Amino acid sequence: MNEQINPEIGPDEQAPGTDPDVADQPRDDDQGALESASVPGGSAAGGPEPVDVATVKRVLEAALLSASEPLTVQQLRRLFAGEVASDNIRKVLDELKDEWSERSIELTAVASGWRFRVKPDYQKFLDRISSEKPPRYSRAVLETLAIVAYRQPVTRGDIEDIRGVAVSPPTLKALEERGWIEAIGHRETPGRPAIFATTKRFLDDLNLRSLEELPPLEELQASLAAAPAALVENAPPPAHEQQALLDEAQPEETQTEDSTEPEAHAG
C-alpha cells in the first residue's frame, strides 16, 4: 500500500498512522497565532509570507491620511509590493471605514479612489481658523455647472438653449480651471463646438463615486445656492478667474454676461 506523505515534511518526520487531514487542523496551542489574522498574498509554495491584517490596516490608514489626493486600490496595493490581493485591500478598507464612522473624519470612496475627509458638520469649525476663504460662484456659473452635470455631454450652444441666455467665455473657463468640467471632443457641426462633460474631480468634490449618485436636480440646486463653497477647495482661484467671477456676481438686473458679450454666440 502506498503511504501518504505530506509534501511539506519528509517521510521520517510524519508519525505513523497520522491522518494528514487531521494533522492539518490547528491545535489548541495554535489558537493565539490564528487570532492575529493574516492577509494572503502570493503563492503558498515559495511565496511571500502572509501579511498581518493589523499591519495592512495601519499602513493603509497612514497612506490615506497623509495623501493629498484620493488613492486607488491599485496604488494602495503597491504599498505591499503586490503581496496583498486587491480584494483583501478592499475588505480592509471597508473595515477602516466602519472604524472611523463615528469620528469627525470619515473614510469615503470617491470617483478617483479612497480618501479621508472632514465630515461637513465639522468643516464649518475649521473654516473659522483658515486664512484662505473659498471662492463664491455666481448663479450663472452654478446653473451652467448643473446643466453640464445632468445633460452631459453638451456644447455651449446646448447650455444657452437650456438657460435661455448667452453663456460668457469666463463662465466656462472658471469651471474648467477649477477642474469640474472639461472639453471631451468637438461636435461635427458647423464651427465644431467643444463638447463639455464633468470630471472625476467634480465627483470627488461632491464625495461621489459616479454620476449615478448625483442627487435630484432640485436638491443639488438648493445645496449649491445654500453653500456653494462646499464644492471648492480651501484655496482662492487664480486672479483672472476671481475678476471673472466678480463680474458675474453683479445683481441680475445689471448683469451683462448674457447680453453684451460679442463672442457669446460663437461656436
Order of alpha helices (4+ residues) and beta strands (2+ residues): alpha-alpha-beta-beta-alpha-alpha-alpha-beta-beta-alpha-alpha-beta-alpha-alpha-beta-beta-alpha-alpha-alpha
